[in-house]
Amino acid sequence: KETEAKDVITITDTKCSKDGKYYYYTGTLNNDSNRTIKYIKYNIYMLNSKGKIVQSEWSNWSGTLPPGASTSIDTMIDAVSGVERYRTVIDEISYK
């Protein structure tokens, strides 16, 4: 079975806190692949108590992230009512 990018490119140590009109999302982007990353697009889904998406936002990171390296990411999201939890999904990856 071929290893897929989502298996070796991960976002960990995520935190999401509300402050006024915004949620502040932070995390760590980890490159456990054997290739250098130049771009990542990720989606953040804000979920209600039933697991339905009530707000979503996308963001990206670009630069040079060699194999085995990690970097911090952060995103501001407009606050809406009813958010109980969140989920992050990697959407696009480009390599050097």
C-alpha positions as CSV (number, residue, x, y, z in Angstrom):
1,K,0.0,0.0,0.0
2,E,1.3,3.4,-0.9
3,T,1.7,5.9,1.9
4,E,-0.5,8.9,1.4
5,A,0.5,12.4,2.3
6,K,-2.1,12.8,5.0
7,D,-0.5,9.9,6.8
8,V,2.9,11.7,7.1
9,I,1.9,15.3,7.1
10,T,0.1,16.1,10.4
11,I,-1.2,19.0,12.4
12,T,-0.8,18.4,16.2
13,D,-0.9,20.4,19.4
14,T,-4.0,22.3,18.3
15,K,-5.7,24.8,20.4
16,C,-8.8,27.0,19.7
17,S,-9.9,29.7,22.1
18,K,-12.6,32.3,21.8
19,D,-11.8,35.9,22.5
20,G,-14.6,38.4,21.6
21,K,-15.7,38.1,18.0
22,Y,-13.0,35.5,17.0
23,Y,-11.7,32.1,17.6
24,Y,-7.9,31.9,17.7
25,Y,-6.6,28.6,16.3
26,T,-3.0,27.5,16.7
27,G,-1.2,24.2,15.9
28,T,2.0,22.6,14.8
29,L,2.5,21.4,11.2
30,N,4.7,18.3,11.1
31,N,6.5,17.0,8.0
32,D,7.2,13.3,8.6
33,S,7.5,12.6,4.9
34,N,10.7,12.2,3.0
35,R,10.1,15.3,0.8
36,T,10.4,19.0,1.4
37,I,7.0,20.8,1.6
38,K,6.5,24.2,0.0
39,Y,2.8,24.7,0.5
40,I,-0.1,23.4,2.7
41,K,-3.8,24.4,2.7
42,Y,-5.9,23.3,5.6
43,N,-9.5,23.6,6.6
44,I,-10.8,24.2,10.1
45,Y,-14.4,23.1,10.8
46,M,-16.2,24.4,13.8
47,L,-18.8,21.8,15.0
48,N,-21.9,22.0,17.2
49,S,-22.9,19.5,19.8
50,K,-24.4,17.2,17.1
51,G,-21.2,17.2,15.0
52,K,-22.6,19.5,12.3
53,I,-20.4,22.1,10.8
54,V,-21.6,25.6,11.9
55,Q,-18.6,27.6,10.7
56,S,-15.5,26.8,8.5
57,E,-12.4,28.6,7.6
58,W,-9.4,27.7,5.5
59,S,-5.8,28.9,5.8
60,N,-2.4,28.0,4.3
61,W,1.2,27.9,5.0
62,S,4.0,28.4,2.5
63,G,7.8,28.3,2.9
64,T,10.4,25.5,3.1
65,L,9.6,22.6,5.5
66,P,12.2,19.8,5.1
67,P,11.6,16.2,6.1
68,G,11.4,15.8,9.9
69,A,10.8,19.5,10.5
70,S,7.8,21.2,12.0
71,T,6.5,24.8,12.2
72,S,3.7,26.6,14.0
73,I,0.5,27.8,12.3
74,D,-2.3,30.1,13.4
75,T,-5.6,31.3,12.1
76,M,-8.4,33.7,13.2
77,I,-11.9,32.5,12.7
78,D,-15.1,34.6,13.0
79,A,-17.0,33.4,16.1
80,V,-20.5,32.0,15.8
81,S,-22.8,30.6,18.4
82,G,-23.2,26.9,19.1
83,V,-19.6,25.8,18.6
84,E,-18.6,22.8,20.8
85,R,-15.5,21.5,19.1
86,Y,-13.4,21.8,16.0
87,R,-11.7,19.6,13.4
88,T,-8.7,20.3,11.1
89,V,-8.3,18.7,7.7
90,I,-5.3,19.0,5.4
91,D,-6.7,19.9,1.9
92,E,-3.6,20.5,-0.4
93,I,0.1,19.8,-0.2
94,S,2.8,20.9,-2.6
95,Y,6.4,19.7,-2.5
96,K,9.6,21.3,-3.7
